[in-house]
Structures are given as C-alpha cells and as structure tokens.
Amino acid sequence: MLFWLVAGADLASVPDEQVLNGHQSEADECENQDEEADAMVEEPHSGDEATNSNDSDWSMDCSAGAVVRVKTLHISSPILAAKSPFFYKLFSNGMRESEQRHVTLRINASEEAALMELLNFMYSTTLTTTTAPALLDVLMAADKFEVASCMRYCSRLLRNMPMTPDSALLYLELPSSVLMADAVQPLTDAAKQYLAGRYKDITKFQEEVIALPLAGVEAILSSDDLQVASEDAVYDFVLKWSRQQYTKLEDRREVLGTRLAQLIRFPYMTCRKLKKVLTCSDFDHEVASKLVLEGLFFKAEAPHRQRSLAAEDTASSNRRFVERAYKYRPVKVVEFELPRQQCVVYLDLKREECNNLFPSGRVYSQAFHLGGQGFFLSAHCNMDQQSSFHCFGLFLGMQEKGSVSFAVDYEFAARSRPTEEFVSKYKGNYVFTGGKAVGYRNLFAIPWTSFMAEDSLYFINGVLHLRAELTIKH
C-alpha cells in the first residue's frame, strides 16, 4: 500500500488537498529542495515478503507560506499494524473502502529522522543510530506511535551507555505515559541508582545537588545508602533546596507536602528537630503534625515492632521506616525533669556494625540533651587497660559548648541472655566540660573474640542493646 509521509514546520496551515497531492508539486518552486531519499521497505502486491526498493521520493510544496515535504513510501500495513496499535487504528480508519490503498501521516520536520528509524525497526528489529540523543528521539517517536518493542530496545541500548548527570536527569524526565513508564522502567531505575551513587555524600556535593531539579533530588533522597550525619541533616538540606528552588511559600508547601516529605525519614530525626518541624512555616501545619506524630509513635514502639515496620517498608516503595547508614547512630531518649534532671538513652548496634569496629574503629550516636547541654555515646573497639587484648568499650561525651561544666552520675547497661533484661555494667560520676568524655574500655570484661562469638550473651537476634542513664548532680 502507499504511505504518504508529510513533514513540515507548520502543518496546520496546509489544506488537506495540498497535503494529499503534494508529491506531485513542482520541485523548482523551492530553492532548497532535498535530494531524493532512499525508499523504505515495499510490500509487493503478490503478498511476498517485503524487499528494499527505490520507489519512494520526496517532493515539496511551498504554498501558503509553509514548506511541506511529502514522502511516498511503499509499506506493509500488516507488519506495521502488528507492531503498533497506532498504525493498526490508522490503517483501519484510513482504508474503510476496499479500493483505498493509501494513508497520510503528518509529522513535524524534526520528527522525520526518528520516524524513519522507527519504521526501519518495525521491519528489521534493529536501529542504525547509535548516539544517545538520536536514540532518545527514536524513543519519543516510539512512544508517540505506540511501538512498545522499539521503546524497550532503545531503553536497553541507552542503559548500556555511559551515564552522566545530564543524561540521567533526561531519563527521569521522560513522558509519563503508561506505555513509556513500563518500557523504560529499567532505564529510569538505572538513572536513579546512578544519581544516588554519585551524590550519596550530599555534604561533599552540596552546591551541585542544590542545583538539581526535583526528579534528581528525589532519586538521591530515596537511597538507603545516603552518607549523612543524621536524618536531621537530610531535613535541613530539603529545606535549603526547596527555599532556593521555590521562592513562593505556597509552591514550596505543595512540593514539600506532596513529594519531598515522603522521602524524609522523620522517625529517625531527633526529638529536638521534630519540635522545629511543628513550627516551620514551610510545611503545612496539618502535614507537619502528622509526620511528627508518626515519628514520635515509631520512637515509642518496642524495638521488635520497629524492626517489623522497617521490614515492611523495605518490601514496599515507601521507605520512611528504613534506617539509613548514618554517620551518627540514632538513639531513643526518655527525659525527666523531676525530681531530678535525668535522661535514659537507648543505643542499638547491629552485629555487623560491631564487627566493622575491629581493630580500632568507633561509632558515635546522635546527640541528646540534658540540662540544655548536648551529649553523645561512642562505642569503641580498643585495647584493654593492660593492652593485652582487644575489647568493647563504651564512652559518654559532652559536645563542645564553651567552658560550662556539669557534674553527672551515669550508668551503662546492656541486655543479656538468657533473661534479655538490662544488666548494669558500669556506674560512675564525672564533671563534664565541653569536649570531654568518660567511659569504660572493657565494658563486658571479656576479650573482643568472646564478645563477638556466635554464643555471645550480648547479641539478641543480631542486635546489641545498650542503655545509658544520666542524672545531673546538684
């Protein structure tokens, strides 16, 4: 059958009769006529397989102030209809009468090369173009003309090419049609992984990440491997990015409430920062209240329930209960004002986290506060006091804030099998000043090998549960 391909810059201004007869117009009416193009594949009337032909030609129509080119192609309508619902409907609607053997397709001139590649693919299942921009053009054409097999093919080729931040962002901003989303899902997943890997240390690339569009920031903040001090730092970054990108408060509230708030893991933020969320004007108050309550309820849950919620989120697309690999480990804090200022701090460490401390590593907790001063816990693998073997140590430090001093009673405890109750391991008192720390080098009074052994009394379901009680002395 005949297939008339009409390419022009302003097709809306061209009457139908000029389009349909354009291949018969005089070529010398235009100064810059293109050379005759090679034909696409022709379908012989005998019904044999399609073969290459040179019967197609371009002609031009310069009437009505527009340059219109018409290309006549001999094509196999069954092949195109089988590959594309668009062409199936085009041929069905354009050939209602049995004697009709032609249809007309209007496109913009910029789509011509991509469409010719697409038609070639529908015959041969291969493409001649090899560059990422050209493949993206073919991908867009395949989406427009509903050729899912070509979309998947382009997606696979693009995924195997070296990725850059610019190309990854292009892939994330592809049209969101159902057909496109399904076909390019592996490509968009790869783009998200690339951006998350490249910018996982957002403090190192902060200025570059601040300039990224929403799709790029969402890809980065969705990652569990984000290298940040704490979830408080994620919250601060999101506020900074949204204020720079959305100067109008209503726009900022919209993007925070509907998109970015879902990526901040409020259950792992400190209570002090959660209080600030409630008073932050960037968030809608109702949205902020819901997020803060969810975070506080999670903190109040028993540890096994917290792990259950995190496991459920790991299996779903919403990961707000999944803990990231924070530089400072999250803690659970219970504070008392009366009869004395006191706080109880719970720090959980996984077996693999403890194992990674050997031979001289240390891990720090998030800051917690007592009497207006910031404190932290630090777990160490160190040598015992006689330097004869490695052991597990736990220390309590005060953040540097001037020369103020605090007299503090403290007690360290850990859950122990078989009762799984907290057992006191060390008590002491210390006058803290900014930057000072105190603790015990061998908390469990055993060598590191015994502490980490499979039958260790201190790991319950692979988790070491530590507790520190602090009381201000007056």
C-alpha positions as CSV (number, residue, x, y, z in Angstrom):
1,M,0.0,0.0,0.0
2,L,1.0,3.7,-0.4
3,F,2.1,5.6,2.7
4,W,2.4,9.4,2.3
5,L,4.6,10.9,5.0
6,V,4.1,14.7,5.3
7,A,6.8,16.7,7.0
8,G,6.5,20.4,7.6
9,A,7.2,23.2,10.0
10,D,3.6,24.5,10.1
11,L,1.3,21.7,9.0
12,A,-1.8,23.3,10.5
13,S,-1.8,25.9,7.7
14,V,-1.7,23.5,4.9
15,P,-5.1,22.4,3.4
16,D,-5.7,18.7,3.1
17,E,-5.9,18.7,-0.7
18,Q,-2.4,20.3,-0.9
19,V,-1.0,17.6,1.5
20,L,-2.5,14.7,-0.4
21,N,-1.3,16.0,-3.7
22,G,2.0,17.4,-2.5
23,H,4.1,14.7,-4.1
24,Q,3.0,16.0,-7.5
25,S,4.0,19.7,-7.0
26,E,6.8,21.3,-9.0
27,A,10.2,20.9,-7.3
28,D,11.6,24.0,-8.9
29,E,9.2,26.2,-6.8
30,C,11.6,25.8,-3.8
31,E,15.2,26.9,-3.8
32,N,16.5,24.3,-1.3
33,Q,14.9,21.0,-2.3
34,D,16.3,17.9,-0.6
35,E,17.9,15.1,-2.6
36,E,15.7,12.2,-3.3
37,A,15.7,9.8,-0.3
38,D,16.1,6.0,-0.3
39,A,12.8,4.1,0.0
40,M,11.6,2.2,3.0
41,V,10.6,-1.4,2.5
42,E,8.0,-2.1,-0.1
43,E,5.2,-4.7,0.2
44,P,4.8,-6.4,-3.3
45,H,1.2,-6.9,-4.4
46,S,1.8,-10.6,-4.7
47,G,2.0,-11.0,-0.9
48,D,5.7,-12.0,-0.9
49,E,8.0,-10.8,1.9
50,A,8.9,-7.1,1.8
51,T,12.0,-6.2,-0.1
52,N,14.1,-3.0,-0.4
53,S,13.0,-0.6,-3.2
54,N,13.9,2.8,-4.5
55,D,10.3,3.8,-5.4
56,S,9.9,6.4,-2.6
57,D,10.5,10.1,-3.3
58,W,10.4,13.4,-1.5
59,S,8.5,16.4,-3.1
60,M,7.9,19.8,-1.7
61,D,5.1,22.3,-1.5
62,C,5.9,26.0,-0.7
63,S,2.4,27.3,-0.9
64,A,0.5,29.1,1.9
65,G,3.8,30.3,3.4
66,A,4.9,26.9,4.7
67,V,7.4,24.4,3.4
68,V,5.8,21.0,3.3
69,R,7.5,17.8,2.1
70,V,5.7,14.7,1.2
71,K,7.4,11.4,1.0
72,T,5.7,8.4,-0.6
73,L,6.6,5.0,0.9
74,H,5.5,1.6,-0.1
75,I,4.9,-0.3,3.2
76,S,3.4,-3.5,4.5
77,S,0.4,-2.4,6.6
78,P,0.1,-5.9,8.3
79,I,3.7,-5.5,9.6
80,L,3.2,-2.0,11.0
81,A,-0.3,-2.8,12.3
82,A,1.1,-5.9,14.2
83,K,3.8,-3.8,15.9
84,S,1.8,-0.7,16.7
85,P,-1.8,0.0,17.9
86,F,-1.4,3.5,16.5
87,F,-0.8,2.2,12.9
88,Y,-3.4,-0.5,13.3
89,K,-6.0,2.2,14.0
90,L,-4.6,4.4,11.3
91,F,-4.9,1.8,8.6
92,S,-8.3,0.7,9.8
93,N,-9.7,4.2,9.8
94,G,-8.0,5.2,6.6
95,M,-9.0,2.2,4.4
96,R,-12.7,1.8,5.1
97,E,-13.3,1.1,1.4
98,S,-11.6,-1.9,-0.2
99,E,-10.2,0.1,-3.1
100,Q,-8.3,2.6,-0.8
101,R,-4.6,1.7,-0.7
102,H,-3.1,4.8,0.8
103,V,-3.0,6.7,4.1
104,T,-1.4,10.0,5.0
105,L,0.6,10.7,8.2
106,R,1.5,14.3,9.2
107,I,4.6,14.9,11.3
108,N,6.9,17.8,12.2
109,A,10.1,18.1,10.2
110,S,12.1,17.5,13.4
111,E,10.5,14.1,13.8
112,E,11.4,12.8,10.3
113,A,14.7,11.1,11.1
114,A,13.4,9.4,14.2
115,L,10.3,8.1,12.4
116,M,12.3,6.7,9.6
117,E,14.4,4.9,12.1
118,L,11.3,3.6,13.8
119,L,9.8,2.3,10.6
120,N,13.1,0.6,9.8
121,F,13.0,-1.0,13.3
122,M,9.5,-2.3,12.7
123,Y,10.8,-4.3,9.7
124,S,14.2,-5.3,10.9
125,T,14.0,-5.1,14.8
126,T,17.3,-3.1,14.7
127,L,18.4,0.5,14.6
128,T,21.2,2.2,12.6
129,T,21.6,5.1,15.0
130,T,24.0,4.7,17.9
131,T,24.1,8.1,19.8
132,A,22.2,8.8,22.9
133,P,20.4,11.9,21.6
134,A,19.3,10.1,18.4
135,L,18.1,7.1,20.4
136,L,16.1,9.4,22.7
137,D,14.4,10.9,19.6
138,V,13.6,7.4,18.4
139,L,12.3,6.5,21.9
140,M,10.0,9.5,21.8
141,A,8.7,8.6,18.4
142,A,8.1,5.0,19.5
143,D,6.1,6.4,22.4
144,K,4.1,8.6,20.1
145,F,3.3,5.8,17.6
146,E,2.9,3.2,20.3
147,V,5.7,0.8,19.3
148,A,6.5,-0.8,22.7
149,S,9.1,-3.2,21.3
150,C,11.2,-0.3,20.0
151,M,10.8,1.6,23.3
152,R,12.2,-1.4,25.2
153,Y,15.0,-1.8,22.6
154,C,16.0,1.9,22.9
155,S,15.8,1.7,26.7
156,R,18.2,-1.2,26.7
157,L,20.7,0.5,24.4
158,L,20.6,3.7,26.5
159,R,21.0,1.8,29.7
160,N,24.2,0.1,28.4
161,M,25.8,3.5,27.5
162,P,27.9,5.5,30.0
163,M,25.7,7.7,32.1
164,T,26.2,11.3,33.1
165,P,24.2,13.5,35.5
166,D,22.6,15.3,32.5
167,S,21.6,12.1,30.7
168,A,20.3,10.6,34.0
169,L,18.1,13.6,34.5
170,L,16.8,13.4,30.9
171,Y,15.8,9.7,31.5
172,L,14.0,10.7,34.7
173,E,12.0,13.4,32.9
174,L,10.7,11.2,30.1
175,P,7.0,11.5,29.4
176,S,4.9,9.6,31.9
177,S,2.6,7.7,29.6
178,V,1.7,4.2,30.8
179,L,3.4,2.6,27.8
180,M,6.5,4.7,28.3
181,A,6.7,4.1,32.0
182,D,6.5,0.3,31.6
183,A,9.0,0.2,28.8
184,V,11.7,2.4,30.3
185,Q,11.4,1.4,33.9
186,P,14.8,-0.4,33.9
187,L,16.3,2.8,32.4
188,T,14.8,5.1,34.9
189,D,15.8,2.8,37.8
190,A,19.4,2.8,36.4
191,A,19.3,6.6,36.3
192,K,18.1,6.8,39.9
193,Q,20.9,4.4,41.0
194,Y,23.5,6.4,39.2
195,L,22.4,9.7,40.8
196,A,22.1,8.1,44.2
197,G,25.6,6.6,43.9
198,R,27.2,9.8,42.5
199,Y,25.7,12.1,45.1
200,K,25.4,9.8,48.1
201,D,27.7,12.2,50.1
202,I,25.5,15.2,49.7
203,T,27.7,17.3,52.0
204,K,30.6,16.9,49.6
205,F,28.5,17.8,46.5
206,Q,26.0,20.1,48.3
207,E,26.2,23.0,45.8
208,E,25.9,20.6,42.8
209,V,22.9,18.8,44.4
210,I,21.2,22.1,45.4
211,A,21.1,23.0,41.6
212,L,19.4,19.7,40.6
213,P,15.8,19.6,39.6
214,L,13.1,17.8,41.7
215,A,13.4,14.4,39.9
216,G,17.2,14.3,40.7
217,V,16.8,15.2,44.4
218,E,14.0,12.6,44.8
219,A,16.3,9.9,43.3
220,I,19.1,10.8,45.8
221,L,16.9,11.1,48.9
222,S,15.2,7.8,48.1
223,S,18.5,5.9,48.7
224,D,19.2,4.0,51.9
225,D,23.0,4.5,51.3
226,L,22.9,8.3,51.7
227,Q,26.0,9.3,53.6
228,V,24.8,11.9,56.1
229,A,25.5,12.6,59.7
230,S,21.8,12.1,60.6
231,E,18.3,12.4,59.3
232,D,18.3,15.9,60.8
233,A,20.8,16.8,58.1
234,V,18.5,15.4,55.4
235,Y,15.7,17.6,56.7
236,D,17.9,20.7,56.7
237,F,19.1,20.0,53.2
238,V,15.5,19.6,51.9
239,L,14.5,22.9,53.4
240,K,17.5,24.7,51.9
241,W,16.8,23.1,48.4
242,S,13.1,23.9,48.5
243,R,13.7,27.5,49.6
244,Q,16.1,28.0,46.7
245,Q,14.0,26.3,44.1
246,Y,10.6,27.5,45.1
247,T,10.5,31.1,46.3
248,K,6.7,31.3,46.7
249,L,5.6,29.8,50.0
250,E,2.5,28.1,48.5
251,D,4.6,26.4,45.8
252,R,7.1,25.3,48.4
253,R,4.4,23.9,50.7
254,E,3.0,22.0,47.8
255,V,6.2,20.3,46.8
256,L,7.2,19.6,50.4
257,G,3.8,18.2,51.3
258,T,3.2,16.0,48.2
259,R,6.7,15.0,47.2
260,L,9.7,15.6,49.4
261,A,8.2,15.0,52.9
262,Q,7.7,11.4,51.9
263,L,11.5,11.0,51.5
264,I,12.5,12.5,54.9
265,R,12.6,9.7,57.4
266,F,11.1,11.5,60.3
267,P,11.2,8.5,62.7
268,Y,15.0,8.8,62.8
269,M,15.1,12.5,63.4
270,T,15.9,13.8,66.9
271,C,13.1,15.0,69.1
272,R,14.6,18.5,69.1
273,K,14.4,18.7,65.4
274,L,10.9,17.2,65.3
275,K,9.8,20.1,67.5
276,K,11.2,22.5,65.0
277,V,9.2,20.8,62.2
278,L,6.0,21.7,64.1
279,T,6.9,25.4,64.0
280,C,8.3,25.5,60.5
281,S,6.2,27.7,58.2
282,D,7.5,25.9,55.1
283,F,5.3,22.9,56.0
284,D,1.5,22.9,56.1
285,H,0.7,22.6,59.8
286,E,-1.6,19.6,59.3
287,V,1.1,17.8,57.2
288,A,3.8,18.6,59.8
289,S,1.7,17.4,62.7
290,K,1.0,14.1,61.0
291,L,4.7,13.5,60.2
292,V,5.9,14.4,63.6
293,L,3.3,12.2,65.4
294,E,4.3,9.3,63.1
295,G,7.9,9.8,64.0
296,L,7.2,10.0,67.8
297,F,5.0,6.9,67.8
298,F,7.7,5.0,66.0
299,K,10.3,6.0,68.6
300,A,7.9,4.9,71.4
301,E,7.5,1.4,69.8
302,A,9.2,-1.6,71.2
303,P,12.4,-2.5,69.2
304,H,10.9,-5.6,67.7
305,R,8.0,-3.6,66.4
306,Q,10.3,-1.0,65.0
307,R,12.2,-3.7,63.1
308,S,8.9,-5.1,61.8
309,L,7.8,-1.7,60.5
310,A,11.2,-1.3,58.8
311,A,11.0,-4.7,57.2
312,E,7.5,-3.9,55.8
313,D,8.9,-0.7,54.3
314,T,11.9,-2.5,52.8
315,A,9.5,-4.6,50.9
316,S,7.5,-1.6,49.7
317,S,8.3,1.6,47.8
318,N,7.8,3.7,50.9
319,R,10.9,3.5,53.0
320,R,10.3,6.1,55.7
321,F,10.9,3.5,58.5
322,V,14.1,2.1,57.0
323,E,17.2,3.3,58.7
324,R,20.0,4.8,56.6
325,A,23.7,4.3,57.2
326,Y,24.0,7.4,59.3
327,K,27.4,8.7,60.5
328,Y,25.8,9.2,63.9
329,R,23.6,6.3,65.1
330,P,20.1,7.1,66.1
331,V,19.2,6.8,69.8
332,K,16.0,6.6,71.7
333,V,15.8,9.1,74.6
334,V,13.4,9.4,77.6
335,E,13.8,12.7,79.5
336,F,12.7,13.6,83.1
337,E,12.7,17.0,84.7
338,L,11.5,15.9,88.2
339,P,12.5,15.0,90.8
340,R,15.9,15.5,89.1
341,Q,17.0,16.3,85.6
342,Q,17.6,12.9,84.1
343,C,17.6,11.1,80.8
344,V,17.7,7.4,79.7
345,V,19.3,6.8,76.3
346,Y,19.0,3.6,74.3
347,L,21.5,2.8,71.6
348,D,21.2,-0.4,69.4
349,L,24.1,-1.7,67.3
350,K,23.8,-4.5,64.8
351,R,26.3,-7.3,64.9
352,E,27.9,-6.3,61.6
353,E,28.3,-2.7,62.8
354,C,30.2,-4.0,65.8
355,N,32.2,-6.4,63.7
356,N,33.3,-3.5,61.5
357,L,34.8,-1.7,64.5
358,F,37.7,-4.2,64.8
359,P,40.6,-3.5,65.4
360,S,40.4,0.2,66.3
361,G,37.1,1.7,65.0
362,R,34.5,3.7,66.8
363,V,30.9,4.7,66.2
364,Y,29.1,7.7,67.5
365,S,25.5,8.2,68.5
366,Q,23.3,11.2,67.6
367,A,23.4,14.0,70.1
368,F,20.9,14.0,73.0
369,H,20.4,16.8,75.6
370,L,20.4,17.0,79.3
371,G,20.2,20.3,81.2
372,G,20.5,22.2,77.9
373,Q,23.8,20.6,77.0
374,G,24.5,18.1,74.2
375,F,25.9,14.7,75.0
376,F,26.7,11.6,72.8
377,L,27.7,8.0,73.3
378,S,30.6,6.4,71.4
379,A,31.3,2.6,71.1
380,H,34.9,1.6,70.5
381,C,37.0,-1.4,69.8
382,N,40.2,-0.8,71.8
383,M,42.9,-2.5,73.8
384,D,42.2,-3.2,77.4
385,Q,43.9,-1.2,80.1
386,Q,46.9,-3.6,80.2
387,S,47.0,-3.5,76.3
388,S,46.8,-7.3,76.2
389,F,43.7,-7.9,74.1
390,H,41.0,-6.1,72.1
391,C,37.7,-5.4,73.8
392,F,34.4,-3.4,73.6
393,G,34.3,0.0,75.2
394,L,31.5,2.4,75.7
395,F,32.1,6.2,76.4
396,L,29.9,9.2,77.2
397,G,31.0,12.6,75.8
398,M,29.8,16.2,76.1
399,Q,29.7,18.3,72.9
400,E,31.9,21.4,72.9
401,K,29.9,24.4,74.1
402,G,32.1,26.8,75.9
403,S,33.6,26.2,79.3
404,V,30.4,25.3,81.2
405,S,30.8,22.3,83.5
406,F,28.3,19.6,84.6
407,A,28.5,17.0,87.4
408,V,26.8,13.9,86.1
409,D,26.0,10.5,87.5
410,Y,25.9,7.9,84.8
411,E,25.3,4.2,84.4
412,F,25.9,1.9,81.4
413,A,23.8,-1.3,81.0
414,A,23.2,-3.9,78.3
415,R,20.6,-6.6,77.6
416,S,21.9,-10.0,78.3
417,R,20.7,-13.5,77.6
418,P,19.0,-15.6,78.8
419,T,16.7,-13.2,80.6
420,E,17.1,-10.5,77.9
421,E,16.8,-7.9,80.6
422,F,19.2,-4.9,81.0
423,V,22.1,-5.7,83.3
424,S,24.1,-2.9,84.8
425,K,27.8,-3.0,83.7
426,Y,29.3,0.2,84.9
427,K,28.5,3.2,87.2
428,G,30.4,6.4,87.7
429,N,30.2,10.1,88.1
430,Y,32.1,12.8,86.2
431,V,32.4,16.6,86.0
432,F,32.0,17.3,82.3
433,T,33.3,20.3,80.4
434,G,33.0,20.8,76.6
435,G,34.7,18.2,74.6
436,K,35.4,15.8,77.4
437,A,34.4,12.1,77.5
438,V,34.4,9.4,80.1
439,G,33.6,5.6,80.0
440,Y,34.9,2.1,80.4
441,R,37.4,0.5,78.0
442,N,36.2,-3.1,78.6
443,L,32.5,-2.8,79.3
444,F,31.8,-6.6,79.3
445,A,35.1,-7.6,81.0
446,I,35.8,-10.1,78.2
447,P,38.1,-10.1,75.1
448,W,36.7,-9.0,71.7
449,T,36.7,-12.5,70.4
450,S,34.4,-13.7,73.2
451,F,32.2,-10.6,72.8
452,M,31.7,-11.3,69.1
453,A,31.4,-15.1,69.4
454,E,28.3,-16.8,68.0
455,D,27.2,-17.8,71.5
456,S,27.8,-14.2,72.9
457,L,25.4,-13.3,75.6
458,Y,25.0,-9.8,74.4
459,F,23.6,-10.1,70.9
460,I,19.9,-10.8,70.8
461,N,18.6,-11.5,67.3
462,G,21.8,-10.0,66.0
463,V,21.5,-6.7,67.9
464,L,23.4,-5.3,70.8
465,H,21.1,-3.3,73.1
466,L,22.9,-0.6,75.2
467,R,21.5,1.8,77.7
468,A,22.9,4.8,79.4
469,E,21.3,6.7,82.3
470,L,22.5,10.3,83.1
471,T,21.5,12.3,86.1
472,I,22.6,15.9,86.8
473,K,24.1,16.2,90.3
474,H,23.3,19.4,92.2
